[in-house]
Amino acid sequence: MSSRREHKAVTTIADVSDGATPETNADLASVQRQEMLEFAAECGSDGMLTFGLDGAIISANPRISEILGCPNAVLCNSTLEDLFEREDVSTIYRHARALANLGCSAPPARWVRVKGRHVSGEDRILDLSLACVRCDPSPICMVLARDVTDIQRTRESLAREQVRFHTFFQNSSDALFIHDTRGRILEANPNAIEVLGYSLSDLRDMRVKDLHGDTDNKLAAKGNMSIGEEVTFKTEFQNASGDIFPVLIRSQKVVLGEDAVLIATVKDLRREEIIRLQLEQAQQLEAMGRMAGALSHDFNNMLMVVITNALELQESTNLTADEKEMLSDLHVAADQASTLASRLLGITRKQGTLPGTCELNSCIDSMSGPLRGLLRESVTLETNLEKSDIVIALHESQVTQILTNLVCNARDAITGAGTITLQTRRVQHGHDICGMLSVADDGAGMSDEVQSRIFEPLFTTKSPTSGTGLGLASVQAILDSQCGTVEVDSTLGEGTTFRLTFPLEHETSPAQTVAPQSGRSLRALVVDDMQGVRKTLTRLLARWGFEADSAEDGVMGAELLAAHPPGHYALLMTDMMMPKMSGAELCTRAREHDPGLPIIVLTAYSSETIPHDSTGLLRAVSKPVQPSRLRGVVTSLLGDEVLTAGAAESN
């Protein structure tokens, strides 16, 4: 087509040069211009339409047919309303009429953005430019249409990506900053500003080498990376306060706008270092706790032998006064050693849910000396205790652990001179009367944010070398295990008060006494892996009217039970931690063999789990135990009349 038009144009010019009349030359020039317009319309990259002021389409070039997906013949039988949205048609009419009123000399209208209707139903975004030609009987408008759909969609996609990037950049939990290939900082997010301590304007006046100050200038050297390339390395940063701290940098080269930049993700490694130190301390405490628990097991077993035999000897009538006094001193020292072992377990956090009770005021009195030893000379410890006893359902070592943690925290909250006050009361808590312990200090106090997190494991406001973040978490765990509660009242600059409530230990009614059945003697089975404990318990039981068999481990104990019919033994006493078979498994075997057998579990290791028993015929007792306390437990299971009758028969 183009070669034919070019040939015709040349022929016309040749004809004119052969001496045609001026009128002929004008006609030929008009024809030439018309043919050139038709050629531009057919071959141009823009779509072209002509239409009248009534909106009817007069002509359309191939490009507009391609843009709208509509054949030329169909387009020429259409109107503007068929091709564009109603609002866009109004805009086109407005510009067309304005151009018609101005005449042919009017310049084309500026580009107008409209939506064209593709035959597939998809909208096409078009930029239109209008011109007007006066013709008889009415003007004709010409439209150049440029398809910018793909460009517009790309721009919208980029805008969405920019919004997403900005949102991520501003809200990232890591510190982010953007710098150019020469190391000049262009942008930084709020976390980077917080970590580095500089304002955004200060950072924009800096280079990355100003942040770490090293000679190798690692970040700026990454400017030679390829687009999309990513590197990770460790270095040190220095914040506005002059503190130097380790960071992990992940730097990637990207294109933002028209420039290649590097996005650096800065991970502050100080928190990881704190967690690592806390983990090491927790592991050390765990190892100490395991060692203390193992030592406590054997130590309490030995103390039980010492205490029980000392008390038994004291009751002998052929001892001198000095000998009785020495035995009394021996008993007191052994009892104090037992308390010390329990406190050691409490401090090393090896206490679980323990059997036993504690008189709160006596425990605080006995702990006052050791607690004062934990304080500086400028800090005073005062007590304000209830006059009547407050017996709570908590083991003494657990109370020791609670007091130690709370008093040490109160001490650390006092920067100079101050006072820590321990107070006990009976209080109404819900529908129950409970024991209350408060630990108050006049130290620095806590913010609301700190108060909301103080019971989180590993959370601490102390330095990594002076706090593990486990103290208050362990206090909360102990209270939860015993249905206790803790409340905190603190104000910055005015001090802190912890108020703890504990359920009171009520006297429990004895279980239904087990009367000797027909043919059932007062025979007991003692199972313990320590010979001294077996011999001590056997002697005690003999004094109370029992014939006792003994076994050195759980397997032997289970065999003795299985060798006799149910009812042969009136009582089973067993240790918990034994070789070959644990006391818990032995209790299960015993209950399967003889459902009505009373059982006393003696535990010298606090982390052991006491077996659950729904019969009401199982008691748990911590070693070492006073003979009188143990007799009371036996009485609660068998009834005093049974023991009295058995003792009479043995005599």
PEQUI-V95055 format. One record per pair of residues at least 24 apart in sequence whose C-alpha atoms are under 8 Angstrom apart, sorted by sequence separation. I is the first residue (numbers start at 1). GAP is how many residues later the second one is. If there is no record, write none. Layout:
i=I gap=GAP
i=I gap=GAP
This chain:
i=55 gap=24
i=56 gap=24
i=107 gap=24
i=108 gap=24
i=124 gap=24
i=125 gap=24
i=183 gap=24
i=184 gap=24
i=212 gap=24
i=213 gap=24
i=228 gap=24
i=229 gap=24
i=245 gap=24
i=246 gap=24
i=307 gap=24
i=361 gap=24
i=418 gap=24
i=522 gap=24
i=523 gap=24
i=524 gap=24
i=525 gap=24
i=526 gap=24
i=527 gap=24
i=528 gap=24
i=529 gap=24
i=554 gap=24
i=587 gap=24
i=55 gap=25
i=106 gap=25
i=124 gap=25
i=183 gap=25
i=212 gap=25
i=213 gap=25
i=227 gap=25
i=228 gap=25
i=245 gap=25
i=306 gap=25
i=361 gap=25
i=418 gap=25
i=522 gap=25
i=523 gap=25
i=524 gap=25
i=525 gap=25
i=526 gap=25
i=527 gap=25
i=528 gap=25
i=553 gap=25
i=554 gap=25
i=555 gap=25
i=572 gap=25
i=574 gap=25
i=576 gap=25
i=584 gap=25
i=55 gap=26
i=88 gap=26
i=106 gap=26
i=183 gap=26
i=211 gap=26
i=212 gap=26
i=227 gap=26
i=228 gap=26
i=523 gap=26
i=525 gap=26
i=527 gap=26
i=528 gap=26
i=553 gap=26
i=554 gap=26
i=555 gap=26
i=571 gap=26
i=572 gap=26
i=573 gap=26
i=574 gap=26
i=575 gap=26
i=576 gap=26
i=577 gap=26
i=584 gap=26
i=88 gap=27
i=125 gap=27
i=211 gap=27
i=226 gap=27
i=227 gap=27
i=307 gap=27
i=414 gap=27
i=527 gap=27
i=553 gap=27
i=554 gap=27
i=566 gap=27
i=567 gap=27
i=570 gap=27
i=571 gap=27
i=572 gap=27
i=573 gap=27
i=574 gap=27
i=575 gap=27
i=576 gap=27
i=584 gap=27
i=104 gap=28
i=179 gap=28
i=211 gap=28
i=225 gap=28
i=227 gap=28
i=306 gap=28
i=307 gap=28
i=361 gap=28
i=413 gap=28
i=414 gap=28
i=415 gap=28
i=553 gap=28
i=554 gap=28
i=558 gap=28
i=566 gap=28
i=569 gap=28
i=570 gap=28
i=571 gap=28
i=572 gap=28
i=573 gap=28
i=574 gap=28
i=575 gap=28
i=576 gap=28
i=577 gap=28
i=85 gap=29
i=103 gap=29
i=104 gap=29
i=179 gap=29
i=222 gap=29
i=360 gap=29
i=361 gap=29
i=414 gap=29
i=415 gap=29
i=554 gap=29
i=557 gap=29
i=561 gap=29
i=567 gap=29
i=571 gap=29
i=573 gap=29
i=575 gap=29
i=5 gap=30
i=84 gap=30
i=85 gap=30
i=103 gap=30
i=104 gap=30
i=223 gap=30
i=359 gap=30
i=360 gap=30
i=410 gap=30
i=411 gap=30
i=413 gap=30
i=414 gap=30
i=527 gap=30
i=567 gap=30
i=84 gap=31
i=85 gap=31
i=103 gap=31
i=303 gap=31
i=359 gap=31
i=360 gap=31
i=410 gap=31
i=413 gap=31
i=554 gap=31
i=555 gap=31
i=558 gap=31
i=562 gap=31
i=577 gap=31
i=84 gap=32
i=85 gap=32
i=99 gap=32
i=100 gap=32
i=219 gap=32
i=303 gap=32
i=359 gap=32
i=360 gap=32
i=379 gap=32
i=407 gap=32
i=413 gap=32
i=525 gap=32
i=554 gap=32
i=558 gap=32
i=561 gap=32
i=576 gap=32
i=83 gap=33
i=84 gap=33
i=99 gap=33
i=100 gap=33
i=227 gap=33
i=358 gap=33
i=359 gap=33
i=363 gap=33
i=367 gap=33
i=371 gap=33
i=375 gap=33
i=406 gap=33
i=410 gap=33
i=5 gap=34
i=83 gap=34
i=96 gap=34
i=100 gap=34
i=303 gap=34
i=357 gap=34
i=358 gap=34
i=374 gap=34
i=600 gap=34
i=82 gap=35
i=83 gap=35
i=95 gap=35
i=96 gap=35
i=303 gap=35
i=357 gap=35
i=358 gap=35
i=376 gap=35
i=379 gap=35
i=390 gap=35
i=96 gap=36
i=183 gap=36
i=357 gap=36
i=358 gap=36
i=363 gap=36
i=371 gap=36
i=375 gap=36
i=390 gap=36
i=2 gap=37
i=183 gap=37
i=356 gap=37
i=357 gap=37
i=358 gap=37
i=363 gap=37
i=379 gap=37
i=382 gap=37
i=384 gap=37
i=385 gap=37
i=386 gap=37
i=451 gap=37
i=55 gap=38
i=182 gap=38
i=223 gap=38
i=300 gap=38
i=356 gap=38
i=357 gap=38
i=358 gap=38
i=378 gap=38
i=379 gap=38
i=380 gap=38
i=381 gap=38
i=382 gap=38
i=383 gap=38
i=384 gap=38
i=385 gap=38
i=386 gap=38
i=100 gap=39
i=181 gap=39
i=223 gap=39
i=355 gap=39
i=356 gap=39
i=357 gap=39
i=360 gap=39
i=378 gap=39
i=379 gap=39
i=380 gap=39
i=381 gap=39
i=382 gap=39
i=383 gap=39
i=384 gap=39
i=385 gap=39
i=386 gap=39
i=451 gap=39
i=598 gap=39
i=53 gap=40
i=183 gap=40
i=354 gap=40
i=355 gap=40
i=378 gap=40
i=379 gap=40
i=380 gap=40
i=381 gap=40
i=382 gap=40
i=383 gap=40
i=384 gap=40
i=385 gap=40
i=386 gap=40
i=598 gap=40
i=181 gap=41
i=182 gap=41
i=198 gap=41
i=300 gap=41
i=354 gap=41
i=379 gap=41
i=381 gap=41
i=181 gap=42
i=196 gap=42
i=197 gap=42
i=198 gap=42
i=299 gap=42
i=53 gap=43
i=180 gap=43
i=181 gap=43
i=196 gap=43
i=197 gap=43
i=392 gap=43
i=447 gap=43
i=53 gap=44
i=195 gap=44
i=196 gap=44
i=197 gap=44
i=391 gap=44
i=446 gap=44
i=447 gap=44
i=525 gap=44
i=96 gap=45
i=296 gap=45
i=390 gap=45
i=445 gap=45
i=446 gap=45
i=447 gap=45
i=523 gap=45
i=524 gap=45
i=527 gap=45
i=296 gap=46
i=351 gap=46
i=445 gap=46
i=446 gap=46
i=523 gap=46
i=524 gap=46
i=525 gap=46
i=526 gap=46
i=527 gap=46
i=528 gap=46
i=529 gap=46
i=351 gap=47
i=445 gap=47
i=520 gap=47
i=521 gap=47
i=522 gap=47
i=523 gap=47
i=524 gap=47
i=525 gap=47
i=526 gap=47
i=527 gap=47
i=528 gap=47
i=68 gap=48
i=70 gap=48
i=444 gap=48
i=445 gap=48
i=520 gap=48
i=521 gap=48
i=522 gap=48
i=523 gap=48
i=524 gap=48
i=525 gap=48
i=526 gap=48
i=527 gap=48
i=68 gap=49
i=69 gap=49
i=70 gap=49
i=296 gap=49
i=444 gap=49
i=445 gap=49
i=446 gap=49
i=520 gap=49
i=521 gap=49
i=522 gap=49
i=524 gap=49
i=529 gap=49
i=68 gap=50
i=69 gap=50
i=443 gap=50
i=444 gap=50
i=445 gap=50
i=446 gap=50
i=517 gap=50
i=520 gap=50
i=528 gap=50
i=529 gap=50
i=67 gap=51
i=68 gap=51
i=69 gap=51
i=346 gap=51
i=443 gap=51
i=444 gap=51
i=445 gap=51
i=292 gap=52
i=293 gap=52
i=345 gap=52
i=346 gap=52
i=349 gap=52
i=442 gap=52
i=443 gap=52
i=444 gap=52
i=292 gap=53
i=343 gap=53
i=344 gap=53
i=347 gap=53
i=442 gap=53
i=443 gap=53
i=342 gap=54
i=343 gap=54
i=346 gap=54
i=347 gap=54
i=441 gap=54
i=442 gap=54
i=516 gap=54
i=342 gap=55
i=346 gap=55
i=440 gap=55
i=441 gap=55
i=68 gap=56
i=289 gap=56
i=292 gap=56
i=440 gap=56
i=441 gap=56
i=67 gap=57
i=293 gap=57
i=343 gap=57
i=347 gap=57
i=440 gap=57
i=339 gap=58
i=343 gap=58
i=439 gap=58
i=440 gap=58
i=289 gap=59
i=438 gap=59
i=439 gap=59
i=288 gap=60
i=289 gap=60
i=290 gap=60
i=438 gap=60
i=439 gap=60
i=289 gap=61
i=438 gap=61
i=286 gap=62
i=437 gap=62
i=438 gap=62
i=285 gap=63
i=361 gap=63
i=436 gap=63
i=437 gap=63
i=285 gap=64
i=360 gap=64
i=436 gap=64
i=437 gap=64
i=436 gap=65
i=405 gap=66
i=406 gap=66
i=435 gap=66
i=436 gap=66
i=405 gap=67
i=434 gap=67
i=435 gap=67
i=434 gap=68
i=435 gap=68
i=434 gap=69
i=435 gap=69
i=405 gap=70
i=433 gap=70
i=434 gap=70
i=433 gap=71
i=429 gap=72
i=195 gap=73
i=402 gap=73
i=192 gap=74
i=401 gap=74
i=181 gap=79
i=67 gap=80
i=180 gap=80
i=181 gap=80
i=398 gap=80
i=64 gap=81
i=180 gap=81
i=181 gap=81
i=179 gap=82
i=180 gap=82
i=413 gap=82
i=178 gap=83
i=179 gap=83
i=178 gap=84
i=179 gap=84
i=53 gap=85
i=178 gap=85
i=179 gap=85
i=52 gap=86
i=53 gap=86
i=177 gap=86
i=178 gap=86
i=410 gap=86
i=52 gap=87
i=53 gap=87
i=176 gap=87
i=177 gap=87
i=540 gap=87
i=52 gap=88
i=53 gap=88
i=176 gap=88
i=177 gap=88
i=394 gap=88
i=51 gap=89
i=52 gap=89
i=176 gap=89
i=393 gap=89
i=50 gap=90
i=51 gap=90
i=175 gap=90
i=176 gap=90
i=50 gap=91
i=51 gap=91
i=174 gap=91
i=175 gap=91
i=50 gap=92
i=174 gap=92
i=175 gap=92
i=49 gap=93
i=50 gap=93
i=174 gap=93
i=48 gap=94
i=49 gap=94
i=174 gap=94
i=48 gap=95
i=49 gap=95
i=47 gap=96
i=48 gap=96
i=49 gap=96
i=47 gap=97
i=48 gap=97
i=46 gap=98
i=47 gap=98
i=545 gap=98
i=46 gap=99
i=47 gap=99
i=544 gap=99
i=545 gap=99
i=46 gap=100
i=544 gap=100
i=545 gap=100
i=546 gap=100
i=45 gap=101
i=46 gap=101
i=545 gap=101
i=546 gap=101
i=544 gap=102
i=545 gap=102
i=544 gap=103
i=545 gap=103
i=543 gap=104
i=545 gap=104
i=546 gap=104
i=511 gap=105
i=545 gap=105
i=511 gap=106
i=545 gap=106
i=394 gap=108
i=542 gap=108
i=393 gap=109
i=392 gap=110
i=393 gap=110
i=392 gap=111
i=393 gap=111
i=392 gap=112
i=393 gap=112
i=391 gap=113
i=392 gap=113
i=390 gap=114
i=391 gap=114
i=513 gap=123
i=514 gap=123
i=515 gap=123
i=513 gap=124
i=514 gap=124
i=515 gap=124
i=522 gap=124
i=349 gap=125
i=353 gap=125
i=511 gap=125
i=512 gap=125
i=513 gap=125
i=514 gap=125
i=352 gap=126
i=510 gap=126
i=511 gap=126
i=513 gap=126
i=516 gap=126
i=510 gap=127
i=515 gap=127
i=353 gap=128
i=353 gap=129
i=357 gap=148
i=278 gap=180
i=275 gap=183
i=278 gap=186
i=282 gap=186
i=277 gap=187
i=281 gap=187
i=277 gap=188
i=278 gap=189
i=274 gap=190
i=278 gap=190
i=278 gap=191
i=305 gap=227
i=309 gap=227
i=305 gap=228
i=308 gap=228
i=301 gap=229
i=304 gap=229
i=302 gap=230
i=302 gap=231
i=305 gap=231
i=301 gap=232
i=354 gap=252
i=354 gap=253
i=352 gap=254
i=353 gap=254
i=351 gap=255
i=352 gap=255
i=350 gap=256
i=351 gap=256
i=352 gap=256
i=353 gap=256
i=350 gap=257
i=345 gap=261
i=355 gap=265
i=356 gap=265
i=355 gap=266
i=356 gap=266
i=355 gap=267
i=338 gap=286
i=301 gap=303
i=300 gap=304
i=298 gap=306
i=297 gap=307
i=296 gap=308
i=297 gap=308
i=296 gap=309
i=294 gap=311
i=293 gap=312
i=293 gap=313
i=293 gap=314
i=311 gap=316
i=307 gap=317
i=308 gap=317
i=308 gap=318
i=304 gap=319
i=307 gap=319
i=308 gap=319
i=304 gap=320
i=303 gap=321
i=304 gap=321
i=301 gap=322
i=300 gap=323
i=301 gap=323
i=300 gap=324
